[in-house]
Structure formats: structure tokens, C-alpha cells
């Protein structure tokens, strides 16, 4: 996986980790895990439905938080 690669994966778990106000509106931080235990994060202004099973998006970057490697996503679609 490289930056700007398109990814599509089935979700094992997901949750809204945090939200905060900005001058442009509320930002929600979602954390996803796939069947291979990869951790993905997505910052968006959209609330997502809790019935989703699949995510499509582009890789924005690679991060590390609390010794957990995370893959940051952008331009996501939920289904």
C-alpha cells in the first residue's frame, strides 16, 4: 500500500473515536479495523450510518499513535 492508492476493504470493527468543532463545522474521527487487523482512520464532516460493511477510499498517509500504526484515508465512500 502506497500513498494515493485506492483501497477497498470489509470492516471488522469501527467506531467514532472523537469529534471537535472547527470554524468550518464539526469534524468526526472514525477508526476502522479490517479482517487483517489493519487500523484505518478517516477525518470527515459527515456522520456515517452504523450499518456499513465496506469502505472505499484513497490512502492519505501513514501515522503512528500510541505505538499503533494507522493508515489515514481520504475521499471515502461507505456501503
C-alpha positions as CSV (number, residue, x, y, z in Angstrom):
1,X,0.0,0.0,0.0
2,X,1.3,3.4,-1.0
3,X,0.0,7.0,-0.7
4,X,-2.7,7.7,-3.2
5,X,-3.5,4.0,-3.7
6,X,-7.2,3.2,-3.9
7,X,-8.3,0.7,-1.2
8,X,-11.5,-1.2,-0.6
9,X,-12.0,-3.4,2.4
10,X,-14.6,-5.1,4.5
11,X,-15.0,-3.8,8.1
12,X,-14.5,-6.0,11.1
13,X,-15.0,-3.2,13.7
14,X,-15.4,0.6,13.5
15,X,-16.3,3.5,15.9
16,X,-16.4,7.2,16.0
17,X,-13.3,7.9,18.1
18,X,-13.6,11.7,18.5
19,X,-15.3,14.8,17.3
20,X,-14.4,18.5,17.5
21,X,-15.6,21.9,16.4
22,X,-13.7,23.9,13.8
23,X,-14.6,27.3,12.1
24,X,-15.9,25.2,9.2
25,X,-18.1,22.8,11.2
26,X,-17.8,19.6,13.2
27,X,-15.1,17.1,12.3
28,X,-15.6,13.4,13.2
29,X,-12.7,10.9,13.5
30,X,-13.6,7.3,12.7
31,X,-11.4,4.3,13.4
32,X,-11.8,1.1,11.3
33,X,-10.2,-2.3,11.5
34,X,-10.3,-4.8,8.7
35,X,-10.1,-8.6,8.8
36,X,-6.2,-8.4,8.8
37,X,-6.2,-6.1,11.9
38,X,-5.0,-3.1,9.9
39,X,-6.1,0.2,11.6
40,X,-7.5,2.9,9.3
41,X,-8.6,6.4,10.3
42,X,-10.8,8.9,8.5
43,X,-11.5,12.5,9.4
44,X,-14.7,13.8,7.9
45,X,-17.5,16.2,8.4
46,X,-20.1,13.5,7.6
47,X,-21.9,11.3,10.1
48,X,-21.9,7.7,8.8
49,X,-24.6,5.1,9.1
50,X,-23.8,2.4,11.6
51,X,-24.9,-0.4,9.2
52,X,-21.9,-0.1,6.9
53,X,-19.8,-3.2,6.0
54,X,-17.4,-1.9,3.3
55,X,-15.2,1.2,2.8
56,X,-13.6,2.5,-0.4
57,X,-11.1,5.4,-0.3
58,X,-7.6,6.6,-1.0
59,X,-4.6,6.4,1.3
60,X,-3.6,9.9,2.5
61,X,-0.7,8.9,4.7
62,X,0.7,6.6,7.4
63,X,0.7,7.6,11.0
64,X,1.6,6.2,14.4
65,X,-0.4,6.9,17.6
66,X,0.3,5.2,20.9
67,X,2.6,2.7,19.2
68,X,-0.2,1.7,16.8
69,X,0.4,2.1,13.1
70,X,-2.5,3.7,11.4
71,X,-3.4,4.3,7.7
72,X,-5.1,7.6,7.1
73,X,-7.9,7.6,4.5
74,X,-9.5,10.3,2.4
75,X,-12.2,10.5,-0.3
76,X,-14.1,7.6,1.3
77,X,-17.4,6.0,0.4
78,X,-19.3,3.8,2.7
79,X,-21.6,0.9,1.8
